[in-house]
């Protein structure tokens, strides 16, 4: 299993629409609105790095309103639970 955090910059006032769209993607485990350099942060999972690439390029980056992304692929899991306390409801 491959996991990654994806930090997104979105068009002004598009946060809610983009967040709703991303939450509907099966691979998205967590999704948050943030303040600062990035507007949204999501955590995704995939079976392989190649599948992760397809999710990032084919689903996340192609979402209307997404301006740019930064993907951080996890190489080792240190905890048996989510590091963020709140899970998204789809």
C-alpha positions in Angstrom: 0.0 0.0 0.0 1.3 3.4 -1.0 0.1 6.6 0.7 0.8 10.3 0.0 -0.2 13.7 1.3 -1.1 16.1 -1.4 -1.1 19.9 -0.8 -3.2 21.9 -3.2 -3.6 25.5 -4.3 -7.0 26.2 -5.6 -8.7 29.1 -7.3 -10.0 31.8 -5.0 -13.3 30.8 -3.4 -13.2 27.3 -4.9 -12.1 25.5 -1.7 -15.6 24.1 -0.9 -16.3 22.8 -4.4 -12.9 21.3 -4.8 -13.0 19.7 -1.3 -16.4 18.1 -2.1 -15.1 16.7 -5.4 -11.9 15.3 -3.8 -13.8 13.7 -1.0 -15.8 11.7 -3.5 -12.6 10.0 -4.8 -12.3 6.5 -3.3 -8.6 6.8 -2.8 -8.9 10.0 -0.6 -8.7 8.9 3.1 -8.7 12.4 4.7 -9.3 15.9 3.4 -8.8 19.3 5.1 -9.1 23.0 4.3 -6.0 24.8 5.5 -4.7 28.3 5.9 -1.3 29.4 4.7 0.7 28.5 1.6 -1.7 25.7 0.6 -5.5 25.8 0.6 -6.3 22.0 0.9 -4.5 19.0 2.2 -5.6 15.4 1.4 -4.2 12.0 2.1 -4.6 9.4 -0.5 -3.9 5.6 -0.8 -3.1 3.4 -3.7 -1.9 -0.2 -4.2 1.2 0.9 -6.2 3.2 4.0 -7.0 2.0 3.8 -10.5 -1.6 3.8 -9.3 -0.8 6.7 -7.1 0.6 8.6 -10.1 -2.7 8.0 -12.0 -4.8 9.3 -9.0 -2.7 12.4 -8.7 -2.5 13.2 -12.4 -5.9 11.8 -13.6 -8.2 12.7 -10.7 -6.7 15.3 -8.4 -4.8 17.6 -10.7 -7.6 17.4 -13.3 -10.2 18.7 -10.8 -11.7 22.0 -11.9 -10.3 24.7 -9.6 -7.0 23.0 -8.8 -4.2 25.3 -9.7 -1.2 23.4 -8.4 -0.2 20.4 -6.2 2.7 19.2 -4.1 2.7 15.4 -3.5 4.6 13.9 -0.6 4.8 10.1 -0.9 5.1 8.3 2.4 8.0 5.8 2.6 7.4 4.4 6.0 4.4 4.4 8.4 5.2 5.2 12.0 1.8 4.8 13.6 -1.0 2.3 13.5 -3.6 5.1 13.5 -4.3 8.3 11.5 -2.1 11.2 12.5 -5.1 13.5 12.1 -7.9 12.9 14.5 -10.8 13.5 12.1 -11.8 11.2 9.3 -13.8 12.5 6.4 -17.3 11.5 5.8 -18.1 10.7 2.2 
